[in-house]
Amino acid sequence: MQLAILLVLILIAVLIAPWLIGVAIAAAAVYGVYLVAAAALAGVAFVVAVIWVLFTEKGRQEKPEEIHGERKACKYCQVEMAVSATHCKNCGQAST
């Protein structure tokens, strides 16, 4: 979902790119090339950071809990859980 939103935002930026180029030229004329170049560099760094966070977030998924001792399987989803568990963490059903 986040990747789809990012792609839509990039598409919007591409569609209004001629307008953005005109704004960049006007800003360069008013404020100077160095300030515009710094702002462009900051924008690129922001986009790279957002893409980095989106792709590295997949590696941070929750680790399954370690179960010590006896185990049983949930009768609804067959996920392994501790014998003392009262509810399945995967499907939420009460275990018997």
N, C-alpha and C positions, 0 to 999 in steps of 0.2 A: 504494500500500500504506500509506504513512504517513497519507494522508488518511483511509483507511478506519479506521485505528486511532484517529485523532483523533475521527472521528464516533462510534465505539463508546464512547470515553471521555466524550464529551458526552452520549450517550444514557444512560450509567450515571449521570452527574451529574444529569440530568433526572429519572431514576427515583427517586433518593434525595434529591431537592430538598426535600421536606417535612422530612426529618430534618436536612438542612443548615440550613434556616431555623430550626429549633428550636435547633440548636447556636449559630447566630449570635445569636439572642435571649439565650440563656444567657450567651454570652461578653460580650455588651453589658452584661448585668446585673452580671457579675462584674468585668470589666476596664474598662468604660467604652466609650462610643460611638465615641470618637476612635480607639482602638486597633483596634476591629472594622472601622471604616471604612477605616483604613489597610491592614489585612489584605485586605479586599475589593478595594481599589484595586490592591494588589500582585498579587492573583490575576487580576484582569482584565488587568493589564499583561502578566502571564506568558502568558495565553491569546492575547492579541493578538500578542505576540512570536513564539510558536510558529506561529501562522497566517502571519505575515509571512515567517518563515524557510521554511515549506513552499512558499509561492507564489513567492518570489524565487529558490528553488533551481533552478527550471526554466530560468532565464536564464543559469545558470552552467555550462551543459553544455560539454563539451570542444570546443574549436575544432579543426577539421581541420588536420592538419599541412600546412604550406606545402611544396610540391614545386617545387624549382628544377631546371631542365634537362629531360631526356627523361622521358616517362611511359609507363606501360603499364597495362592493365586486368587485374585478377585474373580468371582463367578460370573461377572458381567463383561469385563474387558480383559481378563487374564493377565493383568499386570501383577508382578510379584510384590508382596508387601509383608511386613512383620505380622506374626501371629497375633500380637497384642493390638493391632490397628483396629479401630472401630469403623472407619470410613476409608474408602479408596481415594487416594490423592489424584488419581487419573480421571475417574468418572464420577466421583462423589457419592457413589452408592454405599449404603451401610453394609458392612460385612458381618457375616454370622459365624 
